[in-house]
C-alpha cells in the first residue's frame, strides 16, 4: 500500500500515538478508515459511470454508422424522381411502401 513497509508503518503509528495521544487515536483511526472507505466507494462509482458512458458512446457511434449506411443505401437505390412519399395518389400508404420495395428489389 503506497510502498510503505511494516517498519515505516510502525514508525508512523508510534509518532501518531505520541502526537495525538492514546485517548484520541482510536477515534481518529476510525474516522480515517471511514474516509478511506468512502473514497474507495466514490472512486469505484466514478469508474463505473465512466465505463457506462464510454459504452454508450460506442453504441451511439454504431447507431450513427448504421444510420449513415442506411441513408446512403436508400439514396443509391431510389432515384430522385422516385422518392418515398407517405401516401400514394390514391391515398393508400401500404401500397406506396409495397411499390417502393418492388422498385428496390428490381434495382438490385
N, CA, C and O atoms as CSV, one atom per row, in Angstrom:
chain,resi,resn,atom,element,x,y,z
A,1,UNK,N,N,0.848,-1.181,0.000
A,1,UNK,CA,C,0.000,0.000,0.000
A,1,UNK,C,C,0.887,1.236,0.000
A,1,UNK,O,O,1.535,1.511,1.010
A,2,UNK,N,N,0.942,1.971,-1.065
A,2,UNK,CA,C,1.701,3.206,-1.226
A,2,UNK,C,C,3.198,2.988,-1.015
A,2,UNK,O,O,3.919,3.953,-0.767
A,3,UNK,N,N,3.680,1.765,-1.105
A,3,UNK,CA,C,5.099,1.485,-0.942
A,3,UNK,C,C,5.568,1.611,0.503
A,3,UNK,O,O,6.760,1.793,0.753
A,4,UNK,N,N,4.643,1.516,1.454
A,4,UNK,CA,C,5.005,1.623,2.872
A,4,UNK,C,C,5.128,0.207,3.428
A,4,UNK,O,O,4.189,-0.586,3.350
A,5,UNK,N,N,6.277,-0.095,3.981
A,5,UNK,CA,C,6.502,-1.402,4.576
A,5,UNK,C,C,6.115,-1.408,6.045
A,5,UNK,O,O,5.666,-0.400,6.590
A,6,UNK,N,N,6.295,-2.551,6.671
A,6,UNK,CA,C,5.924,-2.712,8.080
A,6,UNK,C,C,6.731,-1.796,9.003
A,6,UNK,O,O,6.142,-1.203,9.906
A,7,UNK,N,N,8.059,-1.648,8.823
A,7,UNK,CA,C,8.797,-0.756,9.729
A,7,UNK,C,C,8.335,0.699,9.623
A,7,UNK,O,O,8.228,1.392,10.635
A,8,UNK,N,N,8.065,1.156,8.414
A,8,UNK,CA,C,7.601,2.535,8.244
A,8,UNK,C,C,6.231,2.744,8.880
A,8,UNK,O,O,5.971,3.780,9.492
A,9,UNK,N,N,5.359,1.751,8.730
A,9,UNK,CA,C,4.019,1.843,9.310
A,9,UNK,C,C,4.083,1.896,10.835
A,9,UNK,O,O,3.346,2.662,11.454
A,10,UNK,N,N,4.947,1.098,11.442
A,10,UNK,CA,C,5.107,1.113,12.903
A,10,UNK,C,C,5.632,2.468,13.364
A,10,UNK,O,O,5.166,3.007,14.368
A,11,UNK,N,N,6.594,3.019,12.637
A,11,UNK,CA,C,7.136,4.336,12.973
A,11,UNK,C,C,6.048,5.421,12.892
A,11,UNK,O,O,5.954,6.274,13.775
A,12,UNK,N,N,5.242,5.385,11.850
A,12,UNK,CA,C,4.160,6.372,11.698
A,12,UNK,C,C,3.160,6.240,12.836
A,12,UNK,O,O,2.725,7.244,13.399
A,13,UNK,N,N,2.790,5.008,13.181
A,13,UNK,CA,C,1.841,4.797,14.285
A,13,UNK,C,C,2.423,5.270,15.618
A,13,UNK,O,O,1.705,5.850,16.432
A,14,UNK,N,N,3.709,5.029,15.846
A,14,UNK,CA,C,4.344,5.475,17.092
A,14,UNK,C,C,4.338,7.000,17.176
A,14,UNK,O,O,4.043,7.558,18.233
A,15,UNK,N,N,4.659,7.674,16.084
A,15,UNK,CA,C,4.651,9.145,16.084
A,15,UNK,C,C,3.227,9.659,16.293
A,15,UNK,O,O,3.011,10.621,17.030
A,16,UNK,N,N,2.241,9.001,15.631
A,16,UNK,CA,C,0.844,9.410,15.799
A,16,UNK,C,C,0.416,9.225,17.249
A,16,UNK,O,O,-0.299,10.073,17.782
A,17,UNK,N,N,0.824,8.158,17.891
A,17,UNK,CA,C,0.471,7.912,19.289
A,17,UNK,C,C,1.056,8.987,20.199
A,17,UNK,O,O,0.403,9.427,21.145
A,18,UNK,N,N,2.278,9.408,19.913
A,18,UNK,CA,C,2.918,10.449,20.730
A,18,UNK,C,C,2.256,11.802,20.485
A,18,UNK,O,O,1.970,12.524,21.440
A,19,UNK,N,N,2.009,12.155,19.244
A,19,UNK,CA,C,1.459,13.473,18.912
A,19,UNK,C,C,-0.015,13.586,19.285
A,19,UNK,O,O,-0.423,14.577,19.891
A,20,UNK,N,N,-0.811,12.594,18.935
A,20,UNK,CA,C,-2.254,12.676,19.144
A,20,UNK,C,C,-2.644,12.239,20.547
A,20,UNK,O,O,-3.530,12.834,21.160
A,21,UNK,N,N,-2.015,11.247,21.038
A,21,UNK,CA,C,-2.340,10.749,22.372
A,21,UNK,C,C,-3.154,9.474,22.288
A,21,UNK,O,O,-3.849,9.233,21.301
A,22,UNK,N,N,-3.065,8.661,23.326
A,22,UNK,CA,C,-3.734,7.354,23.303
A,22,UNK,C,C,-5.266,7.432,23.362
A,22,UNK,O,O,-5.944,6.493,22.944
A,23,UNK,N,N,-5.822,8.547,23.879
A,23,UNK,CA,C,-7.274,8.634,24.006
A,23,UNK,C,C,-7.958,8.946,22.668
A,23,UNK,O,O,-9.025,8.405,22.378
A,24,UNK,N,N,-7.356,9.801,21.867
A,24,UNK,CA,C,-7.990,10.209,20.619
A,24,UNK,C,C,-7.560,9.367,19.420
A,24,UNK,O,O,-8.191,9.438,18.366
A,25,UNK,N,N,-6.519,8.587,19.557
A,25,UNK,CA,C,-6.005,7.805,18.430
A,25,UNK,C,C,-7.047,6.828,17.861
A,25,UNK,O,O,-7.176,6.755,16.638
A,26,UNK,N,N,-7.793,6.079,18.675
A,26,UNK,CA,C,-8.805,5.170,18.092
A,26,UNK,C,C,-9.894,5.916,17.311
A,26,UNK,O,O,-10.335,5.453,16.259
A,27,UNK,N,N,-10.325,7.074,17.832
A,27,UNK,CA,C,-11.352,7.848,17.126
A,27,UNK,C,C,-10.834,8.358,15.781
A,27,UNK,O,O,-11.545,8.322,14.777
A,28,UNK,N,N,-9.605,8.826,15.774
A,28,UNK,CA,C,-9.023,9.329,14.530
A,28,UNK,C,C,-8.811,8.179,13.542
A,28,UNK,O,O,-9.043,8.341,12.344
A,29,UNK,N,N,-8.375,7.028,14.034
A,29,UNK,CA,C,-8.186,5.869,13.160
A,29,UNK,C,C,-9.521,5.430,12.553
A,29,UNK,O,O,-9.582,5.071,11.377
A,30,UNK,N,N,-10.586,5.459,13.355
A,30,UNK,CA,C,-11.907,5.099,12.868
A,30,UNK,C,C,-12.371,6.088,11.794
A,30,UNK,O,O,-12.929,5.691,10.771
A,31,UNK,N,N,-12.138,7.360,12.037
A,31,UNK,CA,C,-12.511,8.390,11.057
A,31,UNK,C,C,-11.727,8.228,9.754
A,31,UNK,O,O,-12.288,8.353,8.666
A,32,UNK,N,N,-10.433,7.949,9.871
A,32,UNK,CA,C,-9.613,7.734,8.678
A,32,UNK,C,C,-10.077,6.497,7.908
A,32,UNK,O,O,-10.115,6.504,6.678
A,33,UNK,N,N,-10.422,5.456,8.624
A,33,UNK,CA,C,-10.923,4.235,7.983
A,33,UNK,C,C,-12.212,4.495,7.217
A,33,UNK,O,O,-12.370,4.039,6.084
A,34,UNK,N,N,-13.129,5.223,7.832
A,34,UNK,CA,C,-14.388,5.565,7.152
A,34,UNK,C,C,-14.133,6.448,5.937
A,34,UNK,O,O,-14.741,6.261,4.883
A,35,UNK,N,N,-13.231,7.409,6.092
A,35,UNK,CA,C,-12.926,8.304,4.977
A,35,UNK,C,C,-12.325,7.518,3.809
A,35,UNK,O,O,-12.680,7.754,2.654
A,36,UNK,N,N,-11.428,6.598,4.104
A,36,UNK,CA,C,-10.831,5.777,3.045
A,36,UNK,C,C,-11.892,4.914,2.369
A,36,UNK,O,O,-11.877,4.760,1.147
A,37,UNK,N,N,-12.807,4.352,3.148
A,37,UNK,CA,C,-13.901,3.551,2.582
A,37,UNK,C,C,-14.784,4.380,1.659
A,37,UNK,O,O,-15.147,3.935,0.570
A,38,UNK,N,N,-15.127,5.585,2.098
A,38,UNK,CA,C,-15.939,6.474,1.265
A,38,UNK,C,C,-15.189,6.866,-0.009
A,38,UNK,O,O,-15.774,6.934,-1.090
A,39,UNK,N,N,-13.899,7.119,0.132
A,39,UNK,CA,C,-13.094,7.482,-1.035
A,39,UNK,C,C,-13.059,6.330,-2.045
A,39,UNK,O,O,-13.211,6.554,-3.246
A,40,UNK,N,N,-12.862,5.109,-1.565
A,40,UNK,CA,C,-12.852,3.950,-2.453
A,40,UNK,C,C,-14.204,3.764,-3.130
A,40,UNK,O,O,-14.269,3.458,-4.321
A,41,UNK,N,N,-15.283,3.948,-2.372
A,41,UNK,CA,C,-16.631,3.814,-2.921
A,41,UNK,C,C,-16.872,4.860,-4.010
A,41,UNK,O,O,-17.389,4.535,-5.079
A,42,UNK,N,N,-16.504,6.102,-3.745
A,42,UNK,CA,C,-16.686,7.170,-4.731
A,42,UNK,C,C,-15.851,6.912,-5.976
A,42,UNK,O,O,-16.309,7.156,-7.092
A,43,UNK,N,N,-14.639,6.425,-5.796
A,43,UNK,CA,C,-13.773,6.109,-6.923
A,43,UNK,C,C,-14.364,4.995,-7.769
A,43,UNK,O,O,-14.363,5.075,-8.998
A,44,UNK,N,N,-14.869,3.956,-7.116
A,44,UNK,CA,C,-15.482,2.833,-7.833
A,44,UNK,C,C,-16.720,3.295,-8.619
A,44,UNK,O,O,-16.895,2.911,-9.775
A,45,UNK,N,N,-17.574,4.115,-7.997
A,45,UNK,CA,C,-18.767,4.621,-8.670
A,45,UNK,C,C,-18.402,5.503,-9.865
A,45,UNK,O,O,-19.039,5.428,-10.916
A,46,UNK,N,N,-17.376,6.337,-9.698
A,46,UNK,CA,C,-16.931,7.191,-10.796
A,46,UNK,C,C,-16.430,6.342,-11.964
A,46,UNK,O,O,-16.739,6.619,-13.123
A,47,UNK,N,N,-15.656,5.308,-11.646
A,47,UNK,CA,C,-15.133,4.429,-12.690
A,47,UNK,C,C,-16.276,3.724,-13.415
A,47,UNK,O,O,-16.251,3.622,-14.642
A,48,UNK,N,N,-17.274,3.238,-12.687
A,48,UNK,CA,C,-18.415,2.575,-13.308
A,48,UNK,C,C,-19.177,3.551,-14.204
A,48,UNK,O,O,-19.623,3.176,-15.288
A,49,UNK,N,N,-19.326,4.788,-13.762
A,49,UNK,CA,C,-20.007,5.798,-14.566
A,49,UNK,C,C,-19.253,6.055,-15.855
A,49,UNK,O,O,-19.861,6.158,-16.921
A,50,UNK,N,N,-17.943,6.158,-15.770
A,50,UNK,CA,C,-17.143,6.393,-16.967
A,50,UNK,C,C,-17.222,5.207,-17.918
A,50,UNK,O,O,-17.264,5.399,-19.133
A,51,UNK,N,N,-17.243,3.976,-17.385
A,51,UNK,CA,C,-17.370,2.790,-18.226
A,51,UNK,C,C,-18.702,2.787,-18.958
A,51,UNK,O,O,-18.763,2.479,-20.149
A,52,UNK,N,N,-19.773,3.131,-18.243
A,52,UNK,CA,C,-21.104,3.164,-18.858
A,52,UNK,C,C,-21.150,4.230,-19.947
A,52,UNK,O,O,-21.701,3.995,-21.022
A,53,UNK,N,N,-20.576,5.396,-19.677
A,53,UNK,CA,C,-20.582,6.468,-20.667
A,53,UNK,C,C,-19.788,6.079,-21.911
A,53,UNK,O,O,-20.200,6.391,-23.029
A,54,UNK,N,N,-18.659,5.404,-21.730
A,54,UNK,CA,C,-17.869,5.002,-22.899
A,54,UNK,C,C,-18.618,3.942,-23.705
A,54,UNK,O,O,-18.566,3.953,-24.934
A,55,UNK,N,N,-19.314,3.025,-23.026
A,55,UNK,CA,C,-20.109,2.024,-23.732
A,55,UNK,C,C,-21.258,2.689,-24.489
A,55,UNK,O,O,-21.575,2.295,-25.612
A,56,UNK,N,N,-21.879,3.695,-23.879
A,56,UNK,CA,C,-22.967,4.411,-24.543
A,56,UNK,C,C,-22.449,5.155,-25.768
A,56,UNK,O,O,-23.135,5.211,-26.789
A,57,UNK,N,N,-21.252,5.727,-25.684
A,57,UNK,CA,C,-20.666,6.399,-26.844
A,57,UNK,C,C,-20.439,5.404,-27.987
A,57,UNK,O,O,-20.686,5.717,-29.152
A,58,UNK,N,N,-19.964,4.197,-27.636
A,58,UNK,CA,C,-19.739,3.172,-28.656
A,58,UNK,C,C,-21.053,2.754,-29.310
A,58,UNK,O,O,-21.116,2.582,-30.527
A,59,UNK,N,N,-22.100,2.589,-28.505
A,59,UNK,CA,C,-23.403,2.205,-29.040
A,59,UNK,C,C,-23.948,3.314,-29.935
A,59,UNK,O,O,-24.466,3.042,-31.018
A,60,UNK,N,N,-23.832,4.562,-29.485
A,60,UNK,CA,C,-24.306,5.693,-30.284
A,60,UNK,C,C,-23.544,5.772,-31.606
A,60,UNK,O,O,-24.135,6.029,-32.655
A,61,UNK,N,N,-22.245,5.550,-31.549
A,61,UNK,CA,C,-21.427,5.578,-32.762
A,61,UNK,C,C,-21.885,4.485,-33.728
A,61,UNK,O,O,-21.978,4.723,-34.932
A,62,UNK,N,N,-22.171,3.293,-33.209
A,62,UNK,CA,C,-22.645,2.198,-34.054
A,62,UNK,C,C,-23.975,2.546,-34.716
A,62,UNK,O,O,-24.174,2.285,-35.903
A,63,UNK,N,N,-24.886,3.139,-33.939
A,63,UNK,CA,C,-26.175,3.530,-34.500
A,63,UNK,C,C,-26.010,4.626,-35.546
A,63,UNK,O,O,-26.689,4.608,-36.572
A,64,UNK,N,N,-25.122,5.570,-35.299
A,64,UNK,CA,C,-24.876,6.635,-36.275
A,64,UNK,C,C,-24.321,6.061,-37.579
A,64,UNK,O,O,-24.737,6.462,-38.666
A,65,UNK,N,N,-23.378,5.120,-37.466
A,65,UNK,CA,C,-22.818,4.483,-38.662
A,65,UNK,C,C,-23.891,3.707,-39.410
A,65,UNK,O,O,-23.954,3.761,-40.638
A,66,UNK,N,N,-24.734,2.988,-38.681
A,66,UNK,CA,C,-25.816,2.233,-39.303
A,66,UNK,C,C,-26.786,3.177,-40.008
A,66,UNK,O,O,-27.247,2.890,-41.112
A,67,UNK,N,N,-27.091,4.294,-39.371
A,67,UNK,CA,C,-27.989,5.284,-39.961
A,67,UNK,C,C,-27.390,5.860,-41.240
A,67,UNK,O,O,-28.099,6.024,-42.233
A,68,UNK,N,N,-26.089,6.171,-41.228
A,68,UNK,CA,C,-25.425,6.698,-42.416
A,68,UNK,C,C,-25.434,5.678,-43.553
A,68,UNK,O,O,-25.692,6.032,-44.704
A,69,UNK,N,N,-25.152,4.416,-43.235
A,69,UNK,CA,C,-25.154,3.379,-44.258
A,69,UNK,C,C,-26.553,3.198,-44.842
A,69,UNK,O,O,-26.710,3.029,-46.051
A,70,UNK,N,N,-27.560,3.235,-43.982
A,70,UNK,CA,C,-28.937,3.096,-44.445
A,70,UNK,C,C,-29.315,4.254,-45.357
A,70,UNK,O,O,-29.896,4.046,-46.423
A,71,UNK,N,N,-28.990,5.468,-44.944
A,71,UNK,CA,C,-29.283,6.643,-45.775
A,71,UNK,C,C,-28.571,6.552,-47.117
A,71,UNK,O,O,-29.150,6.871,-48.156
A,72,UNK,N,N,-27.322,6.118,-47.096
A,72,UNK,CA,C,-26.545,6.001,-48.336
A,72,UNK,C,C,-27.168,4.955,-49.248
A,72,UNK,O,O,-27.287,5.173,-50.454
A,73,UNK,N,N,-27.570,3.811,-48.676
A,73,UNK,CA,C,-28.181,2.751,-49.473
A,73,UNK,C,C,-29.493,3.217,-50.082
A,73,UNK,O,O,-29.774,2.940,-51.248
A,74,UNK,N,N,-30.290,3.917,-49.304
A,74,UNK,CA,C,-31.571,4.427,-49.806
A,74,UNK,C,C,-31.326,5.430,-50.916
A,74,UNK,O,O,-32.000,5.389,-51.946
A,75,UNK,N,N,-30.368,6.334,-50.724
A,75,UNK,CA,C,-30.070,7.333,-51.741
A,75,UNK,C,C,-29.567,6.695,-53.038
A,75,UNK,O,O,-29.887,7.169,-54.128
A,76,UNK,N,N,-28.782,5.625,-52.921
A,76,UNK,CA,C,-28.247,4.963,-54.102
A,76,UNK,C,C,-29.313,4.176,-54.854
A,76,UNK,O,O,-29.280,4.109,-56.083
A,77,UNK,N,N,-30.253,3.584,-54.135
A,77,UNK,CA,C,-31.215,2.675,-54.753
A,77,UNK,C,C,-32.532,3.335,-55.149
A,77,UNK,O,O,-33.298,2.754,-55.917
A,78,UNK,N,N,-32.806,4.503,-54.658
A,78,UNK,CA,C,-34.041,5.180,-55.008
A,78,UNK,C,C,-33.686,6.398,-55.842
A,78,UNK,O,O,-32.966,7.281,-55.376
A,79,UNK,N,N,-34.176,6.453,-57.052
A,79,UNK,CA,C,-33.888,7.577,-57.939
A,79,UNK,C,C,-34.550,8.840,-57.389
A,79,UNK,O,O,-35.550,8.741,-56.677
A,80,UNK,N,N,-34.013,10.036,-57.702
A,80,UNK,CA,C,-34.578,11.276,-57.180
A,80,UNK,C,C,-36.049,11.473,-57.531
A,80,UNK,O,O,-36.785,12.079,-56.752
A,81,UNK,N,N,-36.496,10.977,-58.687
A,81,UNK,CA,C,-37.900,11.145,-59.049
A,81,UNK,C,C,-38.794,10.089,-58.407
A,81,UNK,O,O,-40.017,10.185,-58.501
A,82,UNK,N,N,-38.219,9.102,-57.769
A,82,UNK,CA,C,-38.994,8.049,-57.107
A,82,UNK,C,C,-38.864,8.134,-55.591
A,82,UNK,O,O,-38.822,7.103,-54.920
A,83,UNK,N,N,-38.799,9.331,-55.045
A,83,UNK,CA,C,-38.661,9.494,-53.602
A,83,UNK,C,C,-39.847,8.870,-52.883
A,83,UNK,O,O,-40.957,8.841,-53.414
A,84,UNK,N,N,-39.614,8.381,-51.696
A,84,UNK,CA,C,-40.645,7.742,-50.900
A,84,UNK,C,C,-41.600,8.812,-50.388
A,84,UNK,O,O,-41.175,9.808,-49.802
A,85,UNK,N,N,-42.870,8.600,-50.609
A,85,UNK,CA,C,-43.887,9.509,-50.074
A,85,UNK,C,C,-44.749,8.729,-49.102
A,85,UNK,O,O,-44.845,7.504,-49.188
A,86,UNK,N,N,-45.369,9.434,-48.186
A,86,UNK,CA,C,-46.161,8.750,-47.165
A,86,UNK,C,C,-47.487,8.266,-47.710
A,86,UNK,O,O,-48.053,7.311,-47.179
A,87,UNK,N,N,-48.007,8.901,-48.764
A,87,UNK,CA,C,-49.262,8.439,-49.355
A,87,UNK,C,C,-49.122,8.398,-50.860
A,87,UNK,O,O,-48.395,9.197,-51.449
A,88,UNK,N,N,-49.813,7.474,-51.473
A,88,UNK,CA,C,-49.824,7.383,-52.931
A,88,UNK,C,C,-50.927,8.295,-53.455
A,88,UNK,O,O,-51.723,8.808,-52.669
A,89,UNK,N,N,-50.989,8.504,-54.763
A,89,UNK,CA,C,-52.058,9.340,-55.301
A,89,UNK,C,C,-53.442,8.840,-54.897
A,89,UNK,O,O,-54.377,9.632,-54.774
A,90,UNK,N,N,-53.576,7.547,-54.694
A,90,UNK,CA,C,-54.874,7.020,-54.289
A,90,UNK,C,C,-55.086,7.136,-52.783
A,90,UNK,O,O,-56.171,6.840,-52.284
A,91,UNK,N,N,-54.039,7.573,-52.047
A,91,UNK,CA,C,-54.160,7.756,-50.604
A,91,UNK,C,C,-53.868,6.504,-49.811
A,91,UNK,O,O,-54.129,6.473,-48.609
A,92,UNK,N,N,-53.339,5.475,-50.434
A,92,UNK,CA,C,-53.081,4.206,-49.763
A,92,UNK,C,C,-51.607,4.118,-49.388
A,92,UNK,O,O,-50.760,3.923,-50.259
A,93,UNK,N,N,-51.288,4.259,-48.096
A,93,UNK,CA,C,-49.898,4.271,-47.636
A,93,UNK,C,C,-49.240,2.910,-47.794
A,93,UNK,O,O,-48.060,2.842,-48.138
A,94,UNK,N,N,-49.972,1.814,-47.551
A,94,UNK,CA,C,-49.394,0.483,-47.673
A,94,UNK,C,C,-48.986,0.189,-49.113
A,94,UNK,O,O,-47.945,-0.423,-49.351
A,95,UNK,N,N,-49.780,0.611,-50.049
A,95,UNK,CA,C,-49.483,0.380,-51.446
A,95,UNK,C,C,-48.184,1.085,-51.846
A,95,UNK,O,O,-47.381,0.534,-52.600
A,96,UNK,N,N,-47.980,2.318,-51.333
A,96,UNK,CA,C,-46.770,3.066,-51.644
A,96,UNK,C,C,-45.546,2.319,-51.135
A,96,UNK,O,O,-44.552,2.209,-51.852
A,97,UNK,N,N,-45.599,1.809,-49.925
A,97,UNK,CA,C,-44.462,1.077,-49.372
A,97,UNK,C,C,-44.169,-0.181,-50.191
A,97,UNK,O,O,-43.008,-0.515,-50.427
A,98,UNK,N,N,-45.223,-0.876,-50.622
A,98,UNK,CA,C,-45.030,-2.073,-51.435
A,98,UNK,C,C,-44.402,-1.719,-52.773
A,98,UNK,O,O,-43.529,-2.440,-53.257
A,99,UNK,N,N,-44.833,-0.620,-53.374
A,99,UNK,CA,C,-44.264,-0.190,-54.644
A,99,UNK,C,C,-42.780,0.147,-54.489
A,99,UNK,O,O,-41.965,-0.208,-55.340
A,100,UNK,N,N,-42.436,0.835,-53.394
A,100,UNK,CA,C,-41.037,1.191,-53.148
A,100,UNK,C,C,-40.202,-0.064,-52.969
A,100,UNK,O,O,-39.090,-0.144,-53.491
A,101,UNK,N,N,-40.714,-1.037,-52.245
A,101,UNK,CA,C,-39.976,-2.286,-52.047
A,101,UNK,C,C,-39.755,-3.016,-53.363
A,101,UNK,O,O,-38.678,-3.558,-53.613
A,102,UNK,N,N,-40.797,-3.025,-54.211
A,102,UNK,CA,C,-40.647,-3.665,-55.518
A,102,UNK,C,C,-39.574,-2.963,-56.344
A,102,UNK,O,O,-38.757,-3.622,-56.986
A,103,UNK,N,N,-39.572,-1.639,-56.332
A,103,UNK,CA,C,-38.585,-0.885,-57.089
A,103,UNK,C,C,-37.188,-1.144,-56.571
A,103,UNK,O,O,-36.244,-1.245,-57.354
A,104,UNK,N,N,-37.038,-1.256,-55.217
A,104,UNK,CA,C,-35.709,-1.534,-54.642
A,104,UNK,C,C,-35.223,-2.912,-55.062
A,104,UNK,O,O,-34.044,-3.095,-55.366
A,105,UNK,N,N,-36.136,-3.888,-55.079
A,105,UNK,CA,C,-35.759,-5.249,-55.466
A,105,UNK,C,C,-35.355,-5.268,-56.928
A,105,UNK,O,O,-34.371,-5.912,-57.291
A,106,UNK,N,N,-36.098,-4.575,-57.768
A,106,UNK,CA,C,-35.765,-4.513,-59.178
A,106,UNK,C,C,-34.420,-3.824,-59.414
A,106,UNK,O,O,-33.709,-4.147,-60.365
A,107,UNK,N,N,-34.075,-2.866,-58.536
A,107,UNK,CA,C,-32.817,-2.161,-58.672
A,107,UNK,C,C,-31.608,-3.024,-58.389
A,107,UNK,O,O,-30.514,-2.727,-58.869
A,108,UNK,N,N,-31.779,-4.079,-57.623
A,108,UNK,CA,C,-30.669,-4.978,-57.329
A,108,UNK,C,C,-30.513,-5.884,-58.480
A,108,UNK,O,O,-29.633,-6.745,-58.474
